[in-house]
Amino acid sequence: MTETTLADVERALDRAADLETEEAVAVLRTARQDVRDLSNNPDVDEDRRQEVETRLEQRIREVEERDAYDSGLGSAMNPTEDDAP
């Protein structure tokens, strides 16, 4: 089995944009672990690796927040005048 590259991780990051929330988070978390594993590889550009890891962290948060908002928490947190007693 070949080792995952930063390019593989970036492709997973792009692919996750087209997936449903649960699946996207699973793909992104796997990619995050892969990018962390690459920190032990002296052939990997550490600055680029950290940049990709940061992008993954941000994307995971975005997907989870979008899911929370879509599931109704957002409307509870941001009531409209129609929701007021």
N, C-alpha and C positions, 0 to 999 in steps of 0.2 A: 504494500500500500504506500502511495506517495504522500509526502507531507503537504499539508494545506499551505497555500501561499497567501500573501496579502491580496493578490488579485482575486483569489477564490473567495476570500472573506468579503471583498468589495462587491463581487457578483451576488453573494448571498444577501448583502445589504440592499442592493438594487432589487433583487427578486422579492424580498419581503414586502416591498411597497405594493405588490399586486396580490398579496395573500390576505385572508381573513385574519382578524386580530389574534386569535389563539395560535394559529399556524405561524403567523408572522413573528410573534414573540418567541416561539420555539426555535425558529430558524435564526433569529437574531441572537438569542442566548447561546446557541451552539456556535455561531460565528464569533461571539464575544470570547468564548472559551478557546476557540481556535487561535484567535489573535493574541490572547494571553499566553497560550502555549508557545507562540512564536517568539516571545520575549527571551527564550532560552537559546534561540538560534542566532549565532554571531553573524550570519550572512544577511540577516534582515535589518533594514534601515530602522533604527529604533524610533526616530522622530516620526517617520511615516506610520509605523506600527501604532504609536501612541495616538496619532491623529485618527487613524481608522478606529481604534478602540473608543475614542471620544465620540466619534460619529455614531458608533453602535449604541453606546450608552444613551445618547440623545434620542436616537430613533426608538429604542425600547421604551423610554419615557413617553415619547410622543404617541406611540401606539397604545400604551396602557392608559394614558390620559384620554385619548380619543375614545377608547372602549368604555371608560368610566362615564364620560360625558354622554355617549350614545346610549348607554344603558339607563339613562334617566337621572343619574346623579347631577349632571350638568344643569338640568332644568330645576332640580331641587336647590341647587346652589345659586341659580340665577333666575329667581321667579319673575314672571311678568305680572303686569297689573291684573290680568285675568286670574292669576293664581292667588292674589291678595284676598284676605278674608273680608 
